[in-house]
Amino acid sequence: MTNVFSLTGKTILVTGASSGLGKQTALTASGQGAQVVITGRNPEKLNETFKHLDPGAKHSIHQQVVADLTLHSAIDELTGRLPVLNGVVFSVGISGLLPTKFLTGKEIEKNFNTSFNSAVLMMASLQKKKKLQNQRCSVVFISSISTRYPFVGGAMYISAKAALEAYARVLALELSPRGIRVNCVSPGFVRGPMLDQTQEQLSGEVIAKIDERQPLGIGEPEDVANTIVFFLSDASRWITGTNLFLGGG
Ligand SMILES: NC(=O)c1ccc[n+]([C@@H]2O[C@H](COP(=O)([O-])OP(=O)(O)OC[C@H]3O[C@@H](n4cnc5c(N)ncnc54)[C@H](OP(=O)(O)O)[C@@H]3O)[C@@H](O)[C@H]2O)c1
């Protein structure tokens, strides 16, 4: 029987693969047979992911590329080196809390450059360089459940994610004639470095409230990675322009 969830024969780019959800997505995707190209800023952490990738099929050769995706030159260099892709996962992100009263141009720039501009410019470059396979290609953006259930201090993080969701809907429309699908997954809080960092900035009381608000509690990186693999696979070939909230909404 054909396994419609298999990624065998597909080449997938995973950004933010040196940590957390991107790392788990790269590992799970390689376990499902994908050849993956992983990217992140920190070479040691990226190599750690690389070492644990499933060796996969005989002909799959995984690649790792260190790149700061807030730099246009790095995006250009990365996309120039890439093979034609069957899937792209954007897991780049930064956390940080700041009340609206203290927001500055620098803060807006930092958040949007990392979470929004990097994805938009990467997609432009991939299209111009013809690096997206027509038919059965899938692009997945990781947004956040906070665009629906915001938290105090999250104005820039959440605004950048909301912009990404809107952008993804337009991209889905533009790429649908080529059979390329575009979807978002929007997780609630997931265990990992980003949650640890947020925990340092919020009181235990606030974290407990967030946990309570998530009907299925705090998630594991695998919960997000498995969902992304579904969106990358042909099992979701009739789904585009959606945003799936994970953790119970
Ligand atoms: N964890 C959660 O609870 C949660 C919930 C909802 C949504 N999300 C979203 O899921 C995504 C992944 O989160 P995570 O928990 O995996 O976070 P994480 O563990 O902090 O990982 C973030 C990744 O983004 C990379 N990155 C950051 N800035 C970059 C830049 N300028 N250029 C290239 N790469 C950059 C990091 O690379 P280096 O480490 O190499 O610098 C790292 O690989 C984010 O978009 C986040 O907003 C997370």
The ligand as a Tripos MOL2 file, in Angstrom:
@<TRIPOS>MOLECULE
LIG
   48    52     1     0     0
SMALL
NO_CHARGES

@<TRIPOS>ATOM
      1 N1          8.1440   27.1190   20.9900 N.am      1 LIG1
      2 C1          6.8960   27.5490   21.0610 C.2       1 LIG1
      3 O1          6.2250   27.4380   22.0880 O.2       1 LIG1
      4 C2          6.2760   28.1660   19.8260 C.ar      1 LIG1
      5 C3          4.8890   28.3900   19.8160 C.ar      1 LIG1
      6 C4          4.2970   28.9620   18.7070 C.ar      1 LIG1
      7 C5          5.0710   29.3230   17.6190 C.ar      1 LIG1
      8 N2          6.4090   29.1360   17.6580 N.ar      1 LIG1
      9 C6          7.1870   29.5290   16.4790 C.3       1 LIG1
     10 O2          7.8750   28.3980   15.9900 O.3       1 LIG1
     11 C7          9.1090   28.7890   15.3950 C.3       1 LIG1
     12 C8         10.2270   27.9990   16.0200 C.3       1 LIG1
     13 O3         10.2430   28.2340   17.4240 O.3       1 LIG1
     14 P1         11.2080   27.4060   18.3720 P.3       1 LIG1
     15 O4         10.4920   27.1630   19.6140 O.co2     1 LIG1
     16 O5         11.7850   26.2820   17.6230 O.co2     1 LIG1
     17 O6         12.3410   28.5180   18.6450 O.3       1 LIG1
     18 P2         13.9080   28.3280   18.8920 P.3       1 LIG1
     19 O7         14.1880   27.0230   19.5350 O.co2     1 LIG1
     20 O8         14.3310   29.5770   19.5770 O.co2     1 LIG1
     21 O9         14.5100   28.3000   17.4130 O.3       1 LIG1
     22 C9         14.4890   29.4330   16.5890 C.3       1 LIG1
     23 C10        15.2950   29.1340   15.3370 C.3       1 LIG1
     24 O10        15.2960   30.3170   14.5320 O.3       1 LIG1
     25 C11        16.6450   30.5540   14.1070 C.3       1 LIG1
     26 N3         16.8720   31.9670   13.8640 N.ar      1 LIG1
     27 C12        16.5680   33.0290   14.6610 C.ar      1 LIG1
     28 N4         16.9380   34.1680   14.0850 N.ar      1 LIG1
     29 C13        17.5030   33.8430   12.8900 C.ar      1 LIG1
     30 C14        18.0880   34.5660   11.8350 C.ar      1 LIG1
     31 N5         18.2050   35.8910   11.8880 N.pl3     1 LIG1
     32 N6         18.5570   33.9030   10.7520 N.ar      1 LIG1
     33 C15        18.4630   32.5580   10.6770 C.ar      1 LIG1
     34 N7         17.9140   31.7900   11.6520 N.ar      1 LIG1
     35 C16        17.4540   32.4320   12.7340 C.ar      1 LIG1
     36 C17        17.5010   30.0460   15.2510 C.3       1 LIG1
     37 O11        18.8100   29.8380   14.7730 O.3       1 LIG1
     38 P3         20.1150   29.8980   15.7570 P.3       1 LIG1
     39 O12        19.6970   29.2370   17.0480 O.co2     1 LIG1
     40 O13        21.1050   29.0890   14.9960 O.co2     1 LIG1
     41 O14        20.4500   31.3070   15.9270 O.co2     1 LIG1
     42 C18        16.7480   28.7690   15.6200 C.3       1 LIG1
     43 O15        17.1350   27.7180   14.7670 O.3       1 LIG1
     44 C19         9.2160   30.2950   15.6130 C.3       1 LIG1
     45 O16         8.7930   30.9510   14.4520 O.3       1 LIG1
     46 C20         8.2620   30.5520   16.7600 C.3       1 LIG1
     47 O17         7.7590   31.8610   16.7290 O.3       1 LIG1
     48 C21         7.0390   28.5500   18.7280 C.ar      1 LIG1
@<TRIPOS>BOND
     1     1     2 1
     2     2     3 2
     3     2     4 1
     4     4     5 ar
     5     4    48 ar
     6     5     6 ar
     7     6     7 ar
     8     7     8 ar
     9     8     9 1
    10     8    48 ar
    11     9    10 1
    12     9    46 1
    13    10    11 1
    14    11    12 1
    15    11    44 1
    16    12    13 1
    17    13    14 1
    18    14    15 2
    19    14    16 1
    20    14    17 1
    21    17    18 1
    22    18    19 2
    23    18    20 1
    24    18    21 1
    25    21    22 1
    26    22    23 1
    27    23    24 1
    28    23    42 1
    29    24    25 1
    30    25    26 1
    31    25    36 1
    32    26    27 ar
    33    26    35 ar
    34    27    28 ar
    35    28    29 ar
    36    29    30 ar
    37    29    35 ar
    38    30    31 1
    39    30    32 ar
    40    32    33 ar
    41    33    34 ar
    42    34    35 ar
    43    36    37 1
    44    36    42 1
    45    37    38 1
    46    38    39 2
    47    38    40 1
    48    38    41 1
    49    42    43 1
    50    44    45 1
    51    44    46 1
    52    46    47 1
@<TRIPOS>SUBSTRUCTURE
     1 LIG1         1 GROUP 0 **** ****
